């Protein structure tokens, strides 16, 4: 029987066998080739520390409220949960009413880490031949990075600092360069991520564990960067992003923060420097500020076009890449020894 990676409780991943359902007329069956995880979002849920662990988002009011005392399925935060973000695979079967794909097509979509998938035709897309499997599973962080750079309104000649050089931050380094930034500063405590950022075009790389990042950026730029983007998920990093940004500059928080805001002091630089903080780099939060010119379809088309033209690369971004048989231990490592990772990739025998 095929297997899938799930978490049965916070920080308890297992491989579980499952049976594929009978194929419906509008469905396709896909055999997985490469999967990748979305570290920030999924790890927050996997660790049981997301707001969905104890609250629910009221869809009408747009605010979090306590979960009702009776059993209530709220989606995110309810265990067991499937792990994984995007998967590339090959179509092995199609239903009678399927029109857009055929057996043998390479396809991709938002699919978890499991050996096979039975999904509606609309849940997958045919893979552009110019894009590698690695490019395809990195479309998600690239779309978030594109949103962050656009929300920051980075223009030719701007000085930019990017806090957190995981997959989104590393893509943002490339996007900032494409937008015309004259100086790109990367801030990250993990050395292997800093090395890759240098290859991707960062001019200056700082380890926040070794220096006062906000102060050093202010000194090096003669007053601060025009735009800071925080992809780290750390309140301390967000505080340093504020400190590093010039008077009247822009801060774009991309991360899904959780817990108490320790290390973030809004009574210091934020109170005095008339900066603009722009949330909204979340691709799913529609409509966008520049809707209807920009919508989700245009964001994805733009990212795919950048990959096609080789203006954006995923080379080196998947690290480690493990075999599916070893994914449970790899996932524990991802959670417990983050310094050894950039973005988890999973291949299938």
Residue pairs with C-beta under 8 A, 6 or more apart in sequence:
1 17
1 18
1 19
2 17
2 18
2 20
2 114
2 115
2 116
3 15
3 16
3 17
3 18
3 114
3 115
3 324
4 15
4 16
4 18
4 82
4 112
4 113
4 114
4 115
5 13
5 14
5 15
5 16
5 82
5 83
5 84
5 112
5 113
5 114
5 327
5 328
5 331
5 346
6 13
6 14
6 16
6 80
6 81
6 82
6 83
7 13
7 14
7 46
7 79
7 80
7 81
7 83
8 14
8 79
8 80
9 48
9 79
9 80
10 46
10 47
10 48
10 79
11 46
11 47
11 48
11 332
11 335
13 46
13 83
13 327
13 328
13 331
13 332
14 328
15 327
15 328
16 80
18 114
20 29
20 116
20 118
21 118
23 29
23 93
23 94
23 95
23 118
24 95
24 120
25 95
25 96
25 97
25 98
26 95
26 97
26 98
26 120
26 121
27 94
27 95
27 98
27 118
27 119
27 120
27 121
28 91
28 93
28 94
28 95
28 98
28 101
28 107
28 118
28 119
28 120
28 121
28 124
29 91
29 92
29 93
29 94
29 116
29 117
29 118
30 87
30 89
30 90
30 91
30 92
30 107
30 111
30 116
30 117
30 118
30 119
30 124
31 89
31 90
31 92
31 115
31 116
31 348
32 87
32 88
32 89
32 111
32 113
32 114
32 115
32 116
32 117
32 324
32 348
33 87
33 88
33 89
33 90
33 106
33 133
33 347
33 348
34 87
34 88
34 133
34 134
34 136
34 137
34 345
34 346
34 347
34 348
35 84
35 85
35 86
35 87
35 88
35 111
35 112
35 113
35 137
35 345
35 346
35 348
36 84
36 85
36 86
36 87
36 137
36 138
36 318
36 343
36 344
36 345
36 346
37 43
37 83
37 84
37 85
37 113
37 331
37 334
37 343
37 344
37 346
38 85
38 86
38 140
38 141
38 167
39 166
39 167
39 334
39 338
39 341
39 343
39 344
40 166
40 168
40 231
40 233
40 255
40 256
41 85
41 256
42 83
42 84
42 85
43 334
43 335
44 50
44 233
44 256
44 258
45 52
45 53
45 76
45 77
45 81
46 81
46 83
46 335
47 335
48 77
49 258
49 259
50 76
50 77
50 256
50 258
51 57
51 64
51 77
51 258
52 74
52 75
52 76
52 77
52 78
53 77
54 66
54 67
54 77
55 64
55 65
55 66
55 67
56 64
56 65
56 66
56 67
56 72
56 74
57 63
57 64
57 65
58 64
58 65
67 74
82 112
82 113
82 114
83 112
83 113
83 331
84 111
84 112
84 113
84 114
84 346
85 110
85 112
85 137
85 140
86 108
86 109
86 110
86 111
86 136
86 137
86 139
86 140
87 108
87 109
87 111
87 112
87 113
87 114
87 117
87 137
88 106
88 107
88 108
88 127
88 133
88 136
88 137
89 106
89 107
89 108
89 111
89 116
89 117
90 104
90 105
90 106
90 107
91 101
91 102
91 103
91 104
91 105
91 107
92 103
92 116
93 103
94 101
94 102
94 103
95 121
98 121
99 121
100 121
100 126
101 107
101 121
101 124
101 126
105 126
105 127
106 126
106 127
107 124
107 125
107 126
107 127
108 124
108 125
108 127
108 136
108 137
108 139
109 119
109 123
109 124
109 125
110 123
110 140
111 117
111 119
111 123
111 124
113 324
113 327
113 346
115 324
115 348
127 133
127 136
128 304
128 307
128 308
130 307
130 308
131 304
131 307
131 308
132 314
134 314
134 315
134 317
134 318
134 345
135 307
135 313
135 314
137 314
137 318
137 345
138 167
138 171
138 314
138 317
138 318
138 343
139 300
139 303
139 304
139 307
141 166
141 167
141 168
141 170
141 171
141 343
142 171
142 175
142 303
142 306
142 307
142 312
143 283
143 299
143 300
143 303
144 168
144 171
144 231
144 254
144 281
144 282
144 283
145 168
145 169
145 171
145 172
145 174
145 175
145 231
146 171
146 175
146 299
146 302
146 303
147 254
147 280
147 281
147 282
147 283
147 288
147 299
148 168
148 172
148 175
148 229
148 231
148 252
148 254
148 281
149 172
149 175
149 176
149 179
149 229
150 290
150 294
151 252
151 278
151 280
151 281
151 289
152 160
152 227
152 229
152 250
152 252
152 278
153 227
153 250
154 160
154 176
154 179
154 180
154 181
154 226
154 227
155 179
155 180
156 179
156 180
156 182
157 180
157 181
157 182
158 179
158 180
158 181
158 182
158 225
158 226
158 227
159 181
159 182
159 183
159 185
159 221
159 224
159 225
159 226
159 227
160 176
160 181
160 183
160 184
160 185
160 225
160 226
160 227
160 228
160 229
161 184
161 185
161 186
161 187
161 217
161 225
161 227
161 228
161 229
161 241
161 244
161 245
162 169
162 172
162 173
162 176
162 184
162 185
162 186
162 187
162 202
162 228
162 229
162 231
163 169
163 187
163 188
163 213
163 228
163 229
163 230
163 231
163 232
163 234
163 237
163 238
163 240
163 241
164 187
164 188
164 230
164 231
164 232
164 233
164 234
164 237
164 255
165 173
165 186
165 187
165 188
165 190
165 193
165 194
165 196
165 197
165 231
166 193
166 231
166 232
166 342
166 343
167 317
167 342
167 343
168 231
168 254
169 186
169 188
169 193
169 197
169 229
169 231
169 232
170 193
170 196
170 197
170 200
170 317
170 342
171 312
171 317
172 229
172 231
172 254
173 184
173 186
173 197
173 200
173 201
173 202
174 200
174 201
174 311
174 312
174 313
175 312
176 184
176 229
177 184
177 200
177 201
178 306
178 311
178 312
183 203
183 204
183 221
183 225
184 201
184 202
184 203
184 204
185 202
185 203
185 204
185 205
185 206
185 217
185 220
185 225
185 244
186 194
186 197
186 198
186 202
186 204
186 205
186 206
187 205
187 206
187 208
187 213
187 237
187 240
188 194
188 197
188 205
188 206
188 207
188 208
188 232
189 207
189 208
189 209
189 339
190 338
190 339
191 207
192 319
192 339
192 340
192 342
193 342
194 202
194 205
194 207
196 316
196 317
196 342
197 205
198 205
199 316
200 313
204 220
206 213
206 216
206 217
208 236
208 237
208 240
213 240
213 243
213 244
214 239
214 240
214 241
214 242
214 243
214 244
214 269
215 243
217 224
217 225
217 243
217 244
218 224
218 243
218 244
221 246
223 246
223 247
224 244
224 245
224 246
224 247
224 249
225 244
225 245
225 246
225 249
226 245
226 246
226 249
226 250
227 245
227 249
227 250
227 251
227 252
228 241
228 242
228 244
228 245
228 249
228 250
228 251
228 252
229 241
229 251
229 252
229 254
230 237
230 238
230 241
230 251
230 252
230 253
230 254
230 255
231 254
231 255
232 238
232 255
233 255
233 256
233 257
233 258
234 255
234 263
235 257
235 261
235 262
235 263
235 264
236 262
236 263
236 264
238 251
238 253
238 255
238 257
238 264
239 263
239 264
239 265
239 268
241 251
241 253
242 251
242 268
242 269
242 270
242 273
242 275
242 277
243 268
243 269
245 251
245 273
245 275
246 273
247 273
247 274
247 275
248 273
248 274
248 275
248 276
249 273
249 275
249 276
250 275
250 276
250 277
250 278
251 275
251 276
251 277
251 278
252 277
252 278
252 279
252 281
253 277
253 279
253 281
254 281
269 275
280 288
280 289
283 296
283 299
284 296
286 295
286 296
287 295
288 294
288 295
303 312
306 312
307 313
307 314
316 342
317 342
317 343
318 342
318 343
318 344
318 345
319 341
319 342
319 343
319 345
320 330
320 333
320 340
320 341
320 344
320 345
321 344
321 345
321 346
321 347
322 330
322 344
322 345
322 346
322 347
323 346
323 347
323 348
323 349
324 346
324 347
324 348
324 349
325 349
327 346
330 344
330 346
331 344
333 340
333 341
334 341
334 344
